Amino acid sequence: MEKTLPPIPVKRYFTIGEVGELCGVKPHVLRYWEQEFTQLRPMKRRGNRRYYQRHEVLMIRRIRDLLYDQGFTISGARNKLQELAQSERERRKSGDLAPEDVAAENFDGEAVIDPEAFEAAVEEELNMQPVAPPPFDITQLAQIRRELLEIRELLSSVY
């Protein structure tokens, strides 16, 4: 079932449909995986619409690889991801990681994987070439501004 996946575009958030196309997985499967893999926590906005970030897209590709290409079961893939996180914690504790590779920890002491380090590791593992960012575009800046204003609006309704 070796299928070449498209490169991940340079953008902040992806809809469930976009993630499905980027990862070769149907949206209902992604919603199911959210229940099975605690690492997948897309942001939900109006109407429970899901918005995934780049590191989540990479995690989904990793899960897809474990399940579809390597033949793991759901629980086997979950265990494999936990083993990888545990080995990452052990490497961090033993000092085998460079300071910029050290992941932060959340309040429960669980490792929070640095998205950039995770992305580099997944791309290397899957033999993918990183996508160069497109040349600067004023429309991108306008899009970022709109997103920031939406975030400010969301935050102001919380506080």
C-alpha positions as CSV (number, residue, x, y, z in Angstrom):
1,M,0.0,0.0,0.0
2,E,3.0,2.3,-0.6
3,K,1.5,5.6,-1.6
4,T,3.4,8.8,-2.0
5,L,1.8,11.5,0.1
6,P,1.7,15.1,-1.1
7,P,4.0,17.7,0.6
8,I,2.5,19.6,3.5
9,P,1.8,23.2,2.5
10,V,3.2,26.0,4.6
11,K,0.2,27.2,6.6
12,R,-0.8,27.4,10.3
13,Y,-4.1,25.4,10.3
14,F,-5.6,22.6,8.2
15,T,-9.2,21.5,8.0
16,I,-10.1,17.8,8.5
17,G,-10.7,17.5,4.7
18,E,-7.3,18.9,3.9
19,V,-5.6,16.6,6.5
20,G,-7.5,13.7,5.0
21,E,-6.1,14.5,1.5
22,L,-2.5,15.2,2.9
23,C,-2.5,11.9,4.8
24,G,-4.5,9.6,2.5
25,V,-7.1,9.0,5.2
26,K,-10.8,9.7,5.3
27,P,-12.2,12.3,7.8
28,H,-14.2,9.7,9.7
29,V,-11.0,7.7,10.3
30,L,-9.3,10.9,11.6
31,R,-12.2,11.5,14.1
32,Y,-11.8,7.8,15.2
33,W,-8.1,8.2,15.6
34,E,-8.6,11.2,17.9
35,Q,-10.4,8.9,20.3
36,E,-7.7,6.2,20.1
37,F,-4.5,8.4,20.1
38,T,-4.3,11.0,22.9
39,Q,-1.5,12.8,20.9
40,L,-4.1,14.0,18.4
41,R,-5.9,17.0,19.9
42,P,-6.9,19.4,17.0
43,M,-8.2,22.8,17.9
44,K,-12.0,22.9,17.7
45,R,-13.9,26.1,16.8
46,R,-17.4,27.0,15.9
47,G,-19.6,24.0,15.3
48,N,-16.9,21.7,16.5
49,R,-14.9,22.2,13.4
50,R,-11.4,20.7,13.7
51,Y,-8.3,22.6,12.8
52,Y,-5.0,20.6,12.8
53,Q,-1.5,22.1,13.0
54,R,1.5,20.9,11.1
55,H,2.9,18.7,13.9
56,E,-0.5,17.0,14.1
57,V,-0.5,16.3,10.4
58,L,3.0,14.7,10.8
59,M,1.7,12.6,13.7
60,I,-1.2,11.4,11.6
61,R,1.2,10.4,8.8
62,R,3.2,8.5,11.4
63,I,0.1,6.7,12.7
64,R,-0.9,6.0,9.1
65,D,2.5,4.5,8.4
66,L,2.3,2.3,11.5
67,L,-1.2,1.1,10.8
68,Y,-1.3,0.8,7.0
69,D,2.3,0.3,5.9
70,Q,3.9,-1.5,8.9
71,G,0.8,-3.5,9.8
72,F,0.4,-2.5,13.5
73,T,-2.9,-2.8,15.2
74,I,-4.4,0.3,16.9
75,S,-3.2,-0.8,20.3
76,G,0.2,-1.8,18.8
77,A,0.6,1.6,17.1
78,R,-0.4,3.3,20.4
79,N,2.2,1.3,22.3
80,K,4.8,2.1,19.6
81,L,4.2,5.8,19.9
82,Q,4.4,5.6,23.7
83,E,7.7,3.7,23.4
84,L,9.0,6.4,21.1
85,A,7.9,9.1,23.6
86,Q,9.5,7.2,26.4
87,S,12.8,6.7,24.6
88,E,12.7,10.5,23.9
89,R,12.2,11.2,27.6
90,E,15.1,8.8,28.5
91,R,17.4,10.4,25.9
92,R,16.5,13.8,27.3
93,K,17.2,12.8,30.9
94,S,20.5,11.2,30.0
95,G,21.6,14.3,28.1
96,D,21.8,12.7,24.7
97,L,19.7,15.4,23.1
98,A,21.0,18.8,22.2
99,P,19.4,21.7,24.3
100,E,17.4,22.8,21.3
101,D,15.9,19.3,20.9
102,V,14.7,19.0,24.5
103,A,10.9,18.9,24.6
104,A,9.0,20.8,27.2
105,E,6.8,19.0,29.7
106,N,3.2,19.7,30.5
107,F,1.7,20.0,34.0
108,D,1.3,16.2,34.3
109,G,5.0,15.6,33.4
110,E,4.2,14.2,30.0
111,A,6.6,15.1,27.2
112,V,5.3,17.7,24.8
113,I,7.0,17.0,21.6
114,D,8.7,20.0,20.0
115,P,6.8,20.3,16.7
116,E,10.0,21.2,14.7
117,A,12.1,18.4,16.1
118,F,9.2,15.9,15.6
119,E,8.7,17.2,12.0
120,A,12.4,16.7,11.2
121,A,12.4,13.2,12.7
122,V,9.3,12.1,10.8
123,E,10.4,13.6,7.5
124,E,13.8,11.9,7.9
125,E,12.2,8.6,8.9
126,L,9.8,8.7,6.0
127,N,12.5,9.9,3.6
128,M,10.6,13.0,2.7
129,Q,12.1,16.1,1.5
130,P,11.2,19.2,3.5
131,V,9.1,21.7,1.5
132,A,10.8,25.1,1.1
133,P,8.5,28.0,2.1
134,P,7.1,29.9,-0.8
135,P,8.5,33.4,-1.5
136,F,7.0,36.1,0.7
137,D,3.5,37.1,-0.4
138,I,1.5,40.1,0.9
139,T,-1.6,37.9,0.8
140,Q,0.0,35.6,3.3
141,L,0.6,38.5,5.7
142,A,-3.0,39.5,5.3
143,Q,-4.1,35.9,6.1
144,I,-1.9,35.8,9.2
145,R,-3.4,39.1,10.4
146,R,-6.9,37.8,10.0
147,E,-6.0,34.6,11.9
148,L,-4.5,36.7,14.7
149,L,-7.6,38.8,14.9
150,E,-9.8,35.7,15.1
151,I,-7.5,34.3,17.9
152,R,-7.8,37.6,19.8
153,E,-11.6,37.5,19.4
154,L,-11.7,33.9,20.8
155,L,-9.4,34.8,23.7
156,S,-11.4,37.9,24.6
157,S,-14.6,35.8,24.8
158,V,-12.8,33.4,27.3
159,Y,-11.6,36.1,29.6
